[in-house]
Amino acid sequence: MSADTEKQEKAEEEDEESEEDDSEILEESPCGRWQKRREEVSQRNVPGIDSAYLGMDTEEGVEVVWNEVQFSERRNYKAQEEKIKTVFNNLIHLEHANIVKFHNYWADIKESKARVIFITEYMSSGSLKQFLKKTKKNHKTMNEKAWKRWCTQILSALGYLHSFVPPIIHANLTCETIFMQHNGLIKIGSVAPGAINDHVKTFRAEQKDLHFLAPEYADLAGMTTAVDIYSFGMCALEMAVLEIQPNGDSTVVSQEAVQAAIGSLEDPLQREFIQRCLCPEAPGRPTARELLFHPALFEVPSLKLLAAHRFLGHAHTLAENAVEEMTKRIDVNGVIAEISHLGREGVQWRFSQLSSLELDKFLEDVKNGIYPLTAFGLPQPHHSARAQSPAAPESERSPTPEPMEQETRRVVHVQCSVEVCEDGSRRHLLLFLKLDDKLNRQLSCEIQPGDNSQMLVAELVQFGLISESDCGMLVGHVDDALATHPPCGLLNGCAHSLAPS
C-alpha cells in the first residue's frame, strides 16, 4: 500500500469520526421530542443567542435548530420570566409560510444559573446574504422576476406580523436574517428572545449591519412598524444590486454608499419603490400592505394562479393523486382557453400544450407560499389562540403521569357525520378535522347511551386532540350530525372512546 493511499484512508476515517461526533446526541428536551447534537449551525438569526446547534425532531423526523440563551444568574431570569413566557407563547402561534417556524421552548433552571432553550425551523440552504454573495462572485445580475417574488414574500410576512394587535415589530430584518429554501421560498427569521421588551429585539452586535437600522431605531419607546419597512428597503436594495459597498476598509456602509447604490438602479419604478421605504421620517414610509400594491411589484394575478389557490384551498376534500387522475381523463386535444378576434382567426390553447409535471411543480410552489395572493388580503393572526406553558426542566419533572399536552393549533375545517350499522343497534360518530398547519386528523367512536356532545368535545380537549378555543364550534357540528340519526332515547355523543382511526 502506497503512502498516498494510507493518507487518503486515514483522512476518510477522520472525516467519518468527525461526522459521528457531530451527530452525537448531547441533550434531550423534557418531553423527549427534541434532541441536541454537537454540530453548531451558523443560523444565528436571533440577537442574544449564545449558541445554536443542529437538532432533531424525533416526532416528524426532520432537522431543527436548538437555540440557547444563557442567564448569568438565576435571579436575572426570574425577573423576566413572565415577559419571556408572554413573548415565547406568542411566537409559537405565528403561522406564516414566509416566517421561520418557532416550534417550542422551555426553561432549564439550575441552582445558580438559568437557560432558555427554544427550537426553530432549520433552513438548510442558508441566508439570502450568502446567496447574493455567490451570485455576485459568478458575475451575475439579479433577475427582476426573482427580486419581485422575494420582495412579495417578505412583505407578506411583515404584513402578517404588523396585523397583530398590538403589532409585532421584527426590528432585526437584514439579508442575513432572511433565509432561503431550495425551491425558492423565502422566510424571515422569527422574532425571539431579544424581543422580550414589547416584542422588539434590541441587541445589535454586528456593526456592519447598522445601515439597516431606521433613524428612529434608538428611540425604543417611539418605535413603530415603520422600522421594519426601512430595513426591508435596505434588503430590497441589496437584493437588486447584490451588495452595497462599504467605505474603504471599514465595514460600515455610509449613506453616500446607499445613495450611490440607489442611483445605479436602471428601473425608475424600482428606484422610487426603495426610496419610499428609506424615507428618513417614519410617517412618510408606506405600510407593507401598500408596498404590495406599488407598481414595481403589483401584477394582476393570473387565472392560473387564482385557480391554483382555489384548488389548494379545497385540497383536503380530494385524494392525494387527484391531479394525476384528472389529467388521465382529459382529452389532450381539448381546448383550455381561446381568444377570438373580430374579422380574424382566434388563438387556442390545448391541454396537449400543458405539461403535467410543470403543473405539479406550480401547485407545489403555490402550496409552499412562493406565490402568495397578496392582492386578496394577507393571512390574519388568530388572536384567541391559547398559549402553551413551557415544559418543566427534567430535574423538576414529577414521577407521576403528566396530563396530555394541550393542543394549540386551530381547526380550520370540520366534516362530521354519523353512521348507523345495518341492524340499527349501534351508531358511530366520524370526525374529519383540518388544522391550521394543514395537518389532517380523522377520529371515530361508537356512541353510547347517555353521552352528549359537550362531553365529547370536553374530552377531545383533555386528550390533546383539539384546542379549547374550538369547543363551541365543534359542539355545534356534532349536534348537527347527531340530529340526522337520532336514537330511540336521548343520545348525543361519546367522547371517552374517541381515538384516532
C-alpha positions in Angstrom: 0.0 0.0 0.0 1.4 3.4 -1.0 1.9 6.3 1.4 -0.7 8.3 -0.5 -3.3 5.6 -0.2 -2.6 5.3 3.6 -3.0 9.1 4.0 -6.3 9.1 2.0 -7.7 6.2 4.1 -6.6 7.9 7.3 -8.3 11.2 6.2 -11.5 9.3 5.3 -11.5 7.7 8.8 -11.0 11.0 10.5 -13.9 12.5 8.4 -16.2 9.6 9.5 -15.2 10.1 13.1 -15.9 13.8 12.8 -19.3 13.1 11.4 -20.1 10.7 14.2 -19.0 13.3 16.8 -21.3 15.9 15.2 -24.3 13.6 15.2 -23.8 12.6 18.8 -26.9 13.4 21.0 -25.8 15.7 23.8 -29.2 16.5 25.3 -32.9 15.9 25.0 -35.9 18.1 25.7 -38.0 17.3 28.8 -40.7 15.8 26.5 -38.1 13.7 24.6 -39.2 15.1 21.2 -36.2 17.4 20.6 -32.6 16.2 20.5 -29.5 18.4 20.6 -26.5 17.4 18.5 -22.9 18.5 18.9 -22.8 20.3 15.5 -23.2 24.0 15.7 -25.0 25.9 13.0 -24.5 29.4 11.6 -28.2 30.2 11.5 -27.8 32.8 14.2 -30.8 34.7 13.1 -31.8 36.0 16.5 -29.8 38.5 18.5 -28.9 37.4 22.0 -28.5 33.7 21.2 -25.4 32.3 23.0 -25.3 29.1 20.9 -27.2 27.3 18.2 -26.9 23.6 17.4 -28.3 21.3 14.9 -31.1 19.3 16.4 -33.6 16.6 15.5 -37.4 16.5 15.8 -37.9 12.8 16.6 -41.6 13.1 16.0 -41.5 14.5 12.5 -38.0 13.1 11.6 -36.6 16.5 10.4 -33.7 18.6 11.4 -34.3 21.7 13.6 -32.2 24.4 15.3 -31.6 24.1 19.0 -31.1 27.6 20.3 -29.8 28.5 23.8 -29.9 31.8 25.8 -27.9 31.9 29.0 -28.7 33.9 32.1 -25.7 34.6 34.3 -27.7 34.3 37.4 -31.0 32.6 38.3 -32.5 35.8 39.7 -31.9 37.6 36.4 -34.2 35.0 34.7 -36.8 35.2 37.4 -37.1 38.9 37.0 -38.0 38.5 33.3 -39.8 35.1 33.5 -43.3 36.4 32.8 -42.2 38.6 29.9 -40.3 35.6 28.4 -43.4 33.4 28.7 -45.6 36.0 27.1 -43.3 36.6 24.1 -42.5 33.0 23.5 -46.1 31.8 23.8 -46.9 34.4 21.1 -44.1 33.2 18.9 -45.3 29.6 19.0 -48.6 30.7 17.4 -47.0 32.6 14.5 -48.2 30.7 11.4 -47.0 32.0 8.0 -45.3 30.4 5.0 -42.7 33.1 4.9 -41.7 33.1 8.6 -39.2 30.6 10.1 -41.3 28.4 12.3 -40.9 28.7 16.0 -41.7 25.2 17.4 -41.3 25.2 21.2 -39.3 26.5 24.2 -38.6 25.6 27.8 -36.5 26.8 30.7 -33.7 24.9 32.3 -33.2 26.3 35.8 -30.2 25.2 37.9 -29.2 26.2 41.4 -27.3 29.4 40.3 -27.9 29.7 36.6 -30.8 29.6 34.2 -31.1 28.8 30.5 -33.9 29.2 28.0 -33.9 26.8 25.1 -36.1 27.2 22.0 -36.5 25.2 18.9 -36.8 26.8 15.4 -37.1 25.5 11.8 -33.8 24.7 10.1 -33.1 26.4 6.8 -30.5 24.3 5.1 -30.0 26.5 2.1 -28.6 29.3 4.2 -29.2 33.1 4.3 -30.1 35.4 1.4 -26.8 37.2 2.1 -24.9 34.1 1.2 -26.9 33.6 -2.0 -26.3 37.2 -3.1 -22.5 36.8 -2.5 -22.4 33.6 -4.6 -24.4 35.4 -7.3 -22.0 38.3 -7.4 -19.0 36.0 -7.3 -20.2 34.5 -10.6 -20.6 37.9 -12.1 -24.4 37.6 -12.5 -27.0 40.2 -12.1 -30.3 39.8 -10.1 -33.2 38.6 -12.1 -36.1 41.1 -11.9 -38.7 38.4 -11.5 -36.8 36.8 -8.6 -36.5 40.3 -7.0 -40.2 40.8 -7.2 -41.0 37.3 -5.9 -38.7 37.7 -2.9 -40.0 41.2 -2.1 -43.6 40.0 -2.2 -42.9 37.1 0.1 -41.0 39.3 2.7 -43.7 41.9 2.6 -46.4 39.2 3.0 -44.6 38.1 6.2 -44.2 41.6 7.5 -47.8 42.4 6.8 -48.8 39.4 8.9 -46.6 40.4 11.8 -47.8 44.0 11.7 -51.5 43.0 11.6 -51.4 41.8 15.2 -52.9 44.0 18.0 -50.5 45.3 19.2 -48.3 44.8 16.1 -45.3 42.6 16.3 -42.2 44.5 15.2 -39.4 42.4 13.9 -36.7 45.1 14.2 -33.8 42.8 13.0 -34.5 42.5 9.3 -31.3 42.1 7.2 -30.3 39.9 4.3 -28.6 37.7 7.0 -31.8 37.2 8.8 -33.7 36.2 5.7 -33.4 32.6 4.7 -33.9 30.5 1.6 -35.1 27.1 0.7 -34.0 25.1 -2.3 -37.3 25.7 -4.0 -37.0 29.5 -3.9 -39.2 30.0 -0.8 -38.1 33.0 1.3 -38.5 33.1 5.1 -37.7 35.8 7.5 -36.1 34.7 10.8 -38.6 34.6 13.6 -38.8 37.2 16.3 -37.3 35.9 19.6 -35.6 36.4 22.9 -34.1 39.9 22.5 -37.7 40.9 21.8 -38.6 40.4 25.5 -39.4 44.1 25.8 -42.6 44.8 23.8 -41.7 42.2 21.2 -38.8 44.3 19.9 -35.2 42.9 19.6 -32.7 45.5 20.8 -29.4 43.6 20.8 -27.1 44.5 18.0 -23.6 43.0 17.8 -22.9 43.3 14.1 -21.8 46.8 13.4 -21.7 46.1 9.7 -25.5 46.0 9.6 -26.1 49.4 11.1 -27.3 50.8 7.7 -30.3 48.5 8.0 -31.5 50.4 11.1 -34.0 53.2 10.7 -33.0 56.7 12.0 -35.5 56.4 14.9 -34.3 52.9 16.0 -32.6 54.3 19.1 -36.0 55.5 20.5 -37.4 52.2 21.7 -40.5 53.9 23.2 -41.5 55.5 20.0 -40.6 52.6 17.7 -43.3 51.6 15.2 -43.7 49.1 12.3 -42.0 51.7 10.1 -38.6 50.5 11.3 -39.3 47.2 9.6 -40.2 49.0 6.3 -36.9 50.9 6.4 -34.9 47.6 7.0 -36.9 46.0 4.2 -36.0 48.9 1.9 -32.3 48.2 2.5 -32.9 44.4 1.9 -34.7 45.3 -1.4 -31.8 47.5 -2.4 -29.2 44.9 -1.6 -31.2 42.2 -3.4 -31.2 44.5 -6.5 -27.5 45.4 -6.6 -26.2 42.2 -4.9 -24.0 44.2 -2.4 -23.8 47.7 -1.0 -20.1 48.5 -0.9 -18.8 49.9 2.5 -16.4 52.8 2.6 -12.8 51.8 2.2 -11.6 49.2 4.7 -14.5 50.0 7.1 -17.4 47.5 7.5 -19.8 50.4 7.9 -22.0 51.3 4.9 -22.4 55.1 4.7 -25.5 57.0 3.4 -23.4 58.1 0.5 -22.8 54.4 -0.5 -26.6 53.7 -0.1 -27.5 56.7 -2.4 -24.9 55.6 -4.9 -26.4 52.1 -5.0 -29.9 53.5 -5.5 -28.6 55.7 -8.3 -27.2 52.7 -10.1 -30.7 51.1 -10.5 -31.9 51.4 -14.1 -35.6 50.8 -13.4 -37.2 54.1 -12.2 -40.1 52.2 -10.5 -37.7 50.0 -8.6 -35.7 53.1 -7.6 -38.8 55.0 -6.4 -40.1 51.9 -4.5 -36.9 51.7 -2.5 -36.7 55.4 -1.9 -40.2 55.4 -0.3 -39.1 52.7 2.1 -36.0 54.6 3.1 -37.8 57.9 3.9 -35.9 59.4 6.9 -39.3 60.2 8.6 -41.2 57.2 9.8 -44.7 58.6 9.0 -43.6 59.0 5.4 -42.9 55.3 4.8 -45.7 53.2 3.4 -47.1 50.1 5.1 -46.2 46.6 4.0 -49.7 46.3 2.5 -49.3 49.5 0.5 -46.0 48.4 -0.9 -47.5 45.2 -2.2 -49.7 47.3 -4.5 -46.8 49.5 -5.7 -46.4 49.4 -9.5 -42.8 48.0 -9.1 -44.3 44.8 -7.6 -48.0 44.5 -8.2 -49.3 42.3 -11.0 -52.9 41.3 -11.6 -53.0 37.6 -10.6 -53.3 35.2 -13.5 -56.2 32.9 -13.9 -53.8 30.1 -13.4 -52.7 31.4 -10.0 -56.2 32.1 -8.9 -57.3 28.6 -9.9 -54.3 27.0 -8.1 -55.1 28.8 -4.8 -58.8 27.8 -5.2 -57.8 24.2 -5.8 -55.4 24.0 -2.9 -58.0 25.7 -0.6 -60.2 22.6 -1.1 -57.4 20.0 -1.5 -58.3 18.4 1.8 -61.5 17.1 0.2 -59.6 15.5 -2.7 -57.4 12.4 -2.9 -53.7 12.9 -2.9 -53.4 11.9 -6.6 -56.4 13.9 -7.7 -54.4 15.9 -10.2 -52.9 12.8 -11.8 -56.3 11.1 -12.0 -58.0 14.2 -13.5 -55.3 14.6 -16.2 -55.7 11.0 -17.2 -59.4 11.7 -18.1 -58.6 14.9 -20.1 -58.8 14.9 -23.9 -55.3 16.2 -24.9 -56.8 17.8 -27.9 -59.4 19.6 -25.8 -59.3 23.5 -25.7 -58.4 25.1 -22.4 -58.9 28.7 -23.4 -59.5 30.7 -26.6 -59.0 34.3 -27.6 -61.3 35.4 -30.5 -60.9 38.4 -32.7 -63.5 40.0 -35.0 -62.5 39.5 -38.6 -59.5 37.3 -38.0 -58.6 33.9 -36.7 -58.5 33.4 -32.9 -55.9 31.8 -30.7 -56.5 28.5 -28.9 -54.6 26.7 -26.1 -55.0 23.0 -25.8 -54.3 20.5 -23.0 -51.5 19.0 -25.1 -49.6 22.3 -24.7 -49.6 21.9 -20.9 -47.0 19.7 -19.1 -48.5 17.8 -16.2 -45.0 17.9 -14.5 -45.0 21.7 -14.8 -48.5 21.8 -13.3 -47.5 19.6 -10.3 -44.5 21.8 -9.6 -46.5 25.0 -9.9 -49.1 23.7 -7.4 -46.4 22.6 -5.1 -44.8 26.1 -5.2 -48.1 27.8 -4.6 -48.8 25.4 -1.7 -45.4 26.3 -0.2 -46.1 30.0 -0.3 -43.9 31.1 -3.1 -46.8 32.9 -4.9 -49.0 34.4 -2.2 -52.3 36.0 -3.2 -51.4 39.4 -1.7 -54.0 41.3 -3.7 -56.7 39.4 -1.9 -55.7 40.0 1.7 -52.9 38.8 4.0 -53.2 35.8 6.4 -54.8 37.2 9.6 -53.4 36.1 13.0 -55.6 34.2 15.5 -55.9 36.5 18.4 -57.8 34.0 20.6 -55.2 31.1 20.4 -54.3 29.7 23.8 -50.6 29.8 24.8 -48.7 26.7 25.8 -46.7 26.8 29.0 -43.0 25.9 28.8 -42.1 22.3 29.7 -40.6 21.9 33.2 -36.9 21.0 33.3 -36.0 17.3 33.6 -34.9 17.7 37.2 -38.3 19.1 38.2 -40.5 16.5 36.4 -42.8 14.6 38.6 -42.7 10.7 38.6 -46.5 10.7 38.4 -48.2 10.7 34.9 -48.4 14.1 33.4 -51.6 15.5 31.7 -51.7 15.3 28.0 -50.1 18.3 26.2 -52.7 20.9 25.2 -53.4 21.3 21.5 -52.8 24.9 20.3 -53.4 24.5 16.6 -56.8 25.7 15.5 -59.4 23.7 13.4 -60.0 25.4 10.1 -62.3 22.8 8.5 -64.7 20.2 10.0 -66.6 17.3 8.5 -68.8 15.5 11.0 -71.2 12.6 10.3 -72.9 9.7 12.0 -73.1 6.1 10.6 -75.6 3.5 11.7 -75.0 -0.2 11.4 -77.4 -2.3 9.3 -79.4 -3.6 12.3 -79.7 -0.2 13.8 -78.2 -1.3 17.1 -75.1 0.8 17.1 -74.1 4.3 15.8 -70.6 5.6 15.0 -69.5 9.3 15.1 -66.9 10.2 12.4 -64.9 13.4 12.6 -62.5 14.8 9.9 -60.5 17.9 11.2 -58.1 20.0 9.2 -55.8 22.1 11.5 -54.2 25.4 10.7 -50.8 23.8 10.0 -52.5 21.7 7.2 -52.4 18.5 9.3 -55.5 16.3 8.9 -56.9 14.4 11.9 -59.5 11.6 11.5 -61.4 10.5 14.6 -64.2 7.9 15.2 -66.0 6.4 18.1 -69.1 4.3 18.9 -71.8 6.3 20.5 -73.1 5.0 23.9 -76.4 5.8 25.6 -76.3 8.8 27.9 -73.4 10.6 26.2 -73.7 14.1 24.9 -71.8 16.4 22.6 -70.4 18.6 25.4 -68.8 15.5 27.0 -67.3 14.6 23.6 -65.7 17.9 22.9 -64.5 18.4 26.5 -62.7 15.1 26.4 -61.2 15.9 22.9 -59.6 18.9 24.7 -58.5 16.7 27.6 -56.8 14.2 25.2 -55.0 17.0 23.4 -56.9 16.4 20.1 -58.3 19.9 19.7 -57.8 23.4 21.1 -60.2 24.6 23.9 -60.9 27.6 21.7 -62.7 25.4 19.2 -65.1 23.8 21.7 -68.2 25.8 20.8 -67.7 25.4 17.1 -67.3 21.6 17.3 -70.2 21.1 19.7 -72.4 22.7 17.0 -71.1 20.4 14.3 -71.5 17.3 16.4 -75.1 18.3 17.4 -76.0 18.8 13.7 -74.6 15.4 12.8 -76.3 13.6 15.6 -79.6 15.2 14.7 -79.6 13.4 11.3 -79.6 10.0 13.1 -81.4 10.3 16.4 -81.5 7.3 18.7 -84.5 5.8 20.4 -83.7 7.6 23.6 -81.8 10.8 24.3 -78.4 10.2 22.8 -76.0 12.7 21.5 -72.3 11.6 21.6 -69.5 9.7 23.1 -66.1 11.1 24.0 -64.4 8.6 26.3 -63.8 6.1 23.5 -62.8 8.6 20.8 -59.4 7.9 19.3 -57.6 8.4 16.0 -58.8 5.9 13.4 
